[in-house]
């Protein structure tokens, strides 16, 4: 037997390098340093590693949020997270994490600070908003605080929201317009196109039977072409958005997409938000920031009422796409909601159900309602912003939707 505490001959003890030195060399020291930052320096962490300089400052910033407490606590003492109750101390902490961590990590830490330490109220102070790293989730938090926001903070909040919205538009607008313009052209094919509007690939494919080998050419008896979608409104799109608290990120993305769609002359876009009441924000679509501040996150949900409003504004069913973005927790009349969806689809409406429009996948949602909509031919799934243009293109062309394989 091998005595306890020793390793078999020819092997290094657990936790050491083959040379026998625990965490030996530069790589081992770096590994130990990282473990010390992860474990937080509690007396029982077992690293025995002291931090200094920038590492100590990083550790302090992490400790304030994730349970490290104040520097100088006695070893073994129970630690609790805390940033203090004052805006200046939180603003300093926000400045620290922006110094020591990349933007993606800063956004996660900010979100955790709001959720774990209840810092939402401090976002009502202008100096706090100037210190934060703006992202979609911060915008959602600000919108939920909109009604409680003092006038001195509103302009700063609008500037933060506008920055995020402009960044999203730069990221999403070009591809969305290009994808949907192509879909609109393909959906408007004509049998007597002008020369510049001929779809040559489809025309050749449709006339291969007329190939003349002696001349090495195809005689096109039937021309297939695109309609000029830019000359008139070809499709009507209604975005129907659940503004309950859990849908905050979806509201932000949907508002940006609504503004992009509204900028396309060939699409008539209507944007409707709802909880237990329904608000039509179509007249504000030229400014998605105004749309966002016109929402009221939180409250109940009445999908049936919202769909009734949308249904009343459908003038051309065969050329209409309705996009319902909701977690499907219906507070209204369930059977009536399903009947409305069935009626819209029977009239020719393309109906799309998105459980979320965000990068985070499907939230908690009503599985029974999702299954019922799927049975009506309107499968419910979560959609990322990058996938949304493809979903809309498929709906416009009446093709099967590109539903992600990992949908719930």
GIDA-V389079 format. One record per residue. N is the residue number from 1. SS is DSSP state (~ for helix, > for strand, _ for the rest). OMEGA is omega in degrees with one decimal (none if undefined). BURIAL is # if it has 16 or more other ideal C-beta (glycine too) atoms within 10 Angstrom, else .. Layout:
N:SS:OMEGA:BURIAL / N:SS:OMEGA:BURIAL
This chain:
1:_:175.6:. / 2:_:-179.0:. / 3:_:-179.9:. / 4:_:177.3:. / 5:_:176.4:. / 6:_:-178.7:. / 7:_:175.7:. / 8:_:-178.4:. / 9:_:177.6:. / 10:_:178.1:. / 11:_:177.4:. / 12:_:176.8:. / 13:_:-179.7:. / 14:_:178.5:. / 15:_:178.1:. / 16:>:173.9:. / 17:_:176.7:. / 18:_:178.2:. / 19:_:176.3:. / 20:_:-179.6:. / 21:_:-179.1:. / 22:>:-178.3:. / 23:_:-172.3:# / 24:_:175.7:. / 25:~:-177.8:. / 26:~:179.7:. / 27:~:178.9:. / 28:~:178.3:# / 29:~:178.6:. / 30:~:178.2:. / 31:~:179.8:. / 32:~:178.1:. / 33:~:-179.6:. / 34:~:177.1:. / 35:~:178.8:. / 36:~:178.9:# / 37:~:179.3:# / 38:~:-173.2:. / 39:~:171.3:. / 40:_:173.7:. / 41:_:175.3:# / 42:_:-176.9:# / 43:_:-177.6:. / 44:_:-176.1:. / 45:_:172.4:. / 46:_:-177.7:. / 47:_:-176.1:# / 48:_:-174.4:. / 49:_:177.6:# / 50:_:179.7:. / 51:_:177.2:# / 52:_:175.7:. / 53:~:-176.4:. / 54:~:179.6:. / 55:~:179.5:. / 56:~:179.1:. / 57:~:175.7:. / 58:~:-179.8:# / 59:~:178.7:# / 60:~:179.0:# / 61:~:177.1:# / 62:~:-177.3:# / 63:~:-179.4:# / 64:~:-177.9:# / 65:~:-168.9:# / 66:~:170.0:. / 67:_:-177.2:. / 68:_:178.7:# / 69:_:-177.0:# / 70:_:176.1:. / 71:_:177.5:. / 72:_:176.1:. / 73:_:179.0:. / 74:_:178.8:. / 75:_:178.5:. / 76:_:179.7:. / 77:_:-179.4:. / 78:_:-175.8:. / 79:_:177.3:# / 80:_:179.8:. / 81:_:176.4:# / 82:_:177.5:. / 83:_:-174.9:# / 84:_:-174.2:. / 85:_:-173.4:. / 86:_:177.4:. / 87:~:179.4:# / 88:~:-179.4:. / 89:~:178.2:. / 90:~:178.7:# / 91:~:176.9:# / 92:~:179.3:. / 93:~:177.9:# / 94:~:176.4:# / 95:~:179.5:. / 96:~:-175.5:. / 97:~:176.1:# / 98:~:177.8:# / 99:~:-169.0:. / 100:~:-173.1:# / 101:_:176.3:# / 102:_:-174.2:. / 103:~:-178.0:. / 104:~:178.6:. / 105:~:178.7:. / 106:~:-179.0:# / 107:~:177.9:# / 108:~:-178.6:. / 109:~:176.5:# / 110:~:-179.4:# / 111:~:178.9:. / 112:~:180.0:. / 113:~:178.8:# / 114:~:-177.7:# / 115:~:-172.6:. / 116:~:-171.8:. / 117:~:175.0:# / 118:_:-175.5:. / 119:_:-176.0:# / 120:~:-176.8:. / 121:~:-179.1:. / 122:~:177.7:# / 123:~:177.1:# / 124:~:-179.3:# / 125:_:-173.9:# / 126:~:-177.5:# / 127:~:177.0:. / 128:~:-177.8:# / 129:~:179.2:# / 130:~:-176.0:. / 131:~:-172.5:# / 132:_:172.4:# / 133:_:-172.6:# / 134:_:174.3:# / 135:_:-175.8:# / 136:~:-177.0:# / 137:~:175.6:# / 138:~:177.2:# / 139:~:177.9:# / 140:~:178.1:# / 141:~:179.9:# / 142:~:179.5:# / 143:~:178.3:# / 144:~:179.5:# / 145:_:-170.4:# / 146:~:-175.3:# / 147:~:-179.6:. / 148:~:-172.6:. / 149:_:177.9:# / 150:_:-177.6:. / 151:~:-178.3:. / 152:~:-177.4:. / 153:~:-170.2:# / 154:~:-179.4:. / 155:~:177.2:. / 156:~:179.2:# / 157:~:178.8:# / 158:~:178.6:# / 159:~:178.0:. / 160:~:-179.3:# / 161:~:-178.5:# / 162:~:179.2:# / 163:~:179.8:. / 164:~:-179.0:# / 165:~:-179.9:# / 166:~:177.3:. / 167:~:179.0:. / 168:~:179.2:# / 169:~:178.2:# / 170:~:-178.0:. / 171:~:-167.3:. / 172:~:-166.8:# / 173:~:-172.9:# / 174:~:-178.7:. / 175:~:-179.9:. / 176:~:-179.3:# / 177:~:-178.4:# / 178:~:-178.5:. / 179:~:-176.6:# / 180:~:176.0:# / 181:~:176.6:# / 182:~:179.6:# / 183:~:179.2:# / 184:~:178.2:# / 185:~:-178.4:# / 186:~:-179.0:# / 187:~:-176.6:# / 188:_:-179.3:# / 189:_:179.5:. / 190:>:-176.0:. / 191:_:177.8:. / 192:_:-176.6:. / 193:_:168.4:# / 194:_:-173.2:. / 195:~:-176.3:. / 196:~:-179.8:. / 197:~:-177.7:# / 198:>:171.8:# / 199:_:-171.6:# / 200:~:-179.8:. / 201:~:-179.4:. / 202:~:178.5:# / 203:~:179.3:# / 204:~:180.0:. / 205:~:-178.3:. / 206:~:-175.7:# / 207:_:-179.8:# / 208:~:179.5:. / 209:~:-179.1:. / 210:~:179.0:. / 211:>:179.0:. / 212:>:-175.2:. / 213:_:-177.9:. / 214:_:178.5:. / 215:_:-179.1:. / 216:_:-177.6:. / 217:>:175.5:. / 218:>:175.6:# / 219:_:-176.4:. / 220:_:175.8:. / 221:_:-177.5:. / 222:_:178.4:. / 223:_:175.4:# / 224:_:-177.2:# / 225:>:178.1:# / 226:_:168.5:# / 227:_:179.5:# / 228:_:-171.2:# / 229:~:-175.9:# / 230:~:-175.5:. / 231:~:-177.6:. / 232:_:176.3:. / 233:_:-177.4:. / 234:_:-177.2:# / 235:>:172.7:# / 236:>:179.6:# / 237:>:176.2:# / 238:>:174.2:# / 239:>:-176.5:# / 240:>:-164.3:# / 241:>:173.4:# / 242:>:-179.2:# / 243:_:172.6:# / 244:_:-170.5:# / 245:~:-176.7:. / 246:~:-174.9:# / 247:~:-171.5:# / 248:~:-178.1:# / 249:~:178.9:# / 250:~:178.7:# / 251:~:-179.7:# / 252:~:-178.5:# / 253:~:-178.6:# / 254:~:178.6:# / 255:~:177.8:# / 256:~:178.4:# / 257:~:177.6:# / 258:~:178.4:# / 259:~:178.6:# / 260:~:179.2:# / 261:~:-178.8:# / 262:~:179.5:# / 263:_:-180.0:. / 264:_:-175.1:# / 265:_:-177.0:. / 266:_:178.9:# / 267:>:171.6:# / 268:>:-171.9:# / 269:>:173.6:# / 270:>:179.3:# / 271:>:-176.8:# / 272:>:174.3:# / 273:>:-176.3:# / 274:>:161.1:# / 275:_:170.5:# / 276:_:173.1:. / 277:_:-176.0:. / 278:>:178.5:# / 279:>:178.2:# / 280:>:-177.4:. / 281:_:-175.8:# / 282:~:-176.0:# / 283:~:178.6:. / 284:~:-173.8:# / 285:_:177.5:# / 286:_:178.2:. / 287:_:-177.3:. / 288:~:176.1:# / 289:~:176.4:# / 290:~:176.5:. / 291:~:-176.9:# / 292:~:178.6:# / 293:~:172.5:# / 294:_:177.3:# / 295:_:177.2:# / 296:_:-176.7:. / 297:_:179.8:# / 298:_:178.2:. / 299:_:-176.4:. / 300:_:-176.3:. / 301:_:174.3:# / 302:_:-177.1:# / 303:~:-178.8:# / 304:~:179.5:# / 305:~:180.0:# / 306:~:179.9:# / 307:~:176.1:# / 308:~:178.0:# / 309:~:-180.0:# / 310:~:-178.7:# / 311:~:-179.0:# / 312:~:-178.0:. / 313:_:176.3:. / 314:_:-179.6:# / 315:_:-177.2:. / 316:_:-173.2:. / 317:~:-176.4:# / 318:~:-179.7:. / 319:~:-176.4:# / 320:>:172.9:# / 321:>:175.6:# / 322:>:178.9:# / 323:>:175.5:# / 324:>:178.7:# / 325:>:-172.5:# / 326:_:172.5:# / 327:_:171.4:# / 328:_:173.1:# / 329:_:-172.7:. / 330:_:174.7:# / 331:_:179.5:. / 332:_:-175.7:# / 333:_:-173.3:. / 334:~:-176.6:# / 335:~:178.4:. / 336:~:177.9:. / 337:~:-178.4:# / 338:~:177.6:# / 339:~:180.0:. / 340:~:178.8:# / 341:~:179.4:# / 342:~:-179.3:# / 343:~:178.8:. / 344:~:180.0:# / 345:~:179.8:# / 346:~:-179.8:. / 347:_:178.5:. / 348:_:179.8:. / 349:_:170.2:# / 350:>:-173.9:# / 351:>:-178.8:# / 352:>:179.1:# / 353:>:178.5:# / 354:>:177.9:# / 355:>:177.2:# / 356:>:170.9:# / 357:>:-175.3:# / 358:_:179.8:# / 359:_:-168.4:. / 360:_:179.4:. / 361:_:-175.8:. / 362:_:173.8:# / 363:_:168.3:. / 364:_:-178.2:. / 365:_:-179.1:# / 366:_:-176.7:# / 367:~:-179.3:. / 368:~:178.7:. / 369:~:178.4:# / 370:~:179.1:# / 371:~:-180.0:. / 372:~:177.5:# / 373:~:176.9:# / 374:~:179.1:. / 375:~:177.9:. / 376:_:-178.1:# / 377:_:177.1:. / 378:_:-176.4:# / 379:_:-178.0:# / 380:>:-179.3:# / 381:>:176.0:# / 382:>:-174.7:# / 383:>:174.7:# / 384:_:176.6:. / 385:~:-179.6:# / 386:~:179.9:. / 387:~:-172.4:# / 388:~:178.5:# / 389:~:179.2:# / 390:~:176.8:# / 391:~:-179.8:# / 392:~:178.7:# / 393:~:178.8:# / 394:~:179.1:# / 395:~:179.6:# / 396:~:-179.2:# / 397:~:-178.4:. / 398:_:173.8:. / 399:_:172.9:. / 400:_:-178.3:. / 401:_:177.7:# / 402:_:-175.2:. / 403:_:179.6:# / 404:_:-179.1:. / 405:_:-176.4:. / 406:_:-179.8:. / 407:_:-179.1:. / 408:_:none:.
